[in-house]
Amino acid sequence: MPPEKIAAIIMEPVQGEGGFVMPSAHFVKGVKKICDKYGILFIADEVQTGFGRTGKMFAMEHYDVVPDLITMSKSIGAGLPISAVTGRAEIMDSPILAKSAELMGEARLGA
């Protein structure tokens, strides 16, 4: 597939459902290098590994790689079903992302 047809690569820093498999730092850095070369977003799925579950705040820190976006859940809510996405300002502040957030509506806790 041509790289201009790929919007993003999503990677779990530790494959949780596959037996807790950690890729090598060389592999993770190689994926990030490919993403940077072709303008593909690199997204770290930190749903199971974020917030200190691997000894660092986020598992991506073990690889010395900064993703474009990070998805989070589970530990962020301590049992409350909540999730979050954070990332580079130029992505998070994009008008396209802001428009899609309007479509999701608001869900207030305790409302």
N, C-alpha and C positions, 0 to 999 in steps of 0.2 A: 504494500500500500504506500502511495506517495506521502511523504511527511506532511505536506500541506493539507491533507485530508484528516490528520490526527489532531484533535483539539487538546487532549491531555493524556497523560499516563498516570494511573493511580496505583500506588504501591503501599502495601502494609510493611512497615519497617521490620516487623516480626510477624511471620505468617501464623496467626493464632489458631485458625481452624484446621491447619494442615500439619499440626504437630509441633508448634512453636519453633519454626525454622527461621533462623537469622541469616539473611544473605551476607556475603562478604562486603566490606567497605568498598573494595575495588568494583564490585558489581553495581552497588548503589551509586557510586560516583560516576560510573560509566553510563548509567541510565540518565542521570542528571546532565551529563555532558552532551548526550544525544538530544535531550530536550532543549537545552540551551542553544545548540547548534541549529536546530530546525524551528525554534520558536514554539515548541510544544510545552504546555503547562505541566509541571511536575507536582502532583498532589500526593501528600502523605496521609494515609488513612490511619490516624492515631486513635481510633475508637476504642480499641482494646489495649493499646500500649501507652497512651498519654497519661500525664499527671503522676509521674514518678513510678509507674509500674515496672520499669526496667532499670531503675536506679538513677535515671536522669529525668528531667521534667518531660521531655519527649524522646521517644526512641530514636528519632532521626539524629539526635545529638551524638549518638554512638558512631555515626558515620561521617560526621563533620560536613553534612550537606544541609543546605537551607532550601526547603521546598517552596514553591510558589504559593501553595495553599495547604492548609492542614485541616482535616476533619476530626472532630472530637465528640465524645459522648461518654457513656458509662461512668467513669470516675468523676466527670465534671458535675454530675448531679447527685452523687451519693445515694442512688436508688430512685431519684426523681427522673422521669423520662425526658431528658433535655439533651440537646446537641448544639454544636456550634461549628462554624467555619471561619477561620482567620487566614489572612494572607497579605501579600504585598498591597500597599495602598492603591497603586494604579489599577489593580484588578478589583479590589473590594469597592473602590469608588467609581467604577465604570458605570455609565448610564444604563447599559444593558442589564447589569446585575441589579441595579436599583429598581428597574422596571419589573423584573421577575419577582423581586421581593414584595412588590405591591400586590402581585397576583396571589401570593400565599396568604394574605390577610394577617390579622393579628390573633394571637391566642394568649390571653393573659392568664397568669396563674391566679387562682382564687376568684376568677370572674364569674 
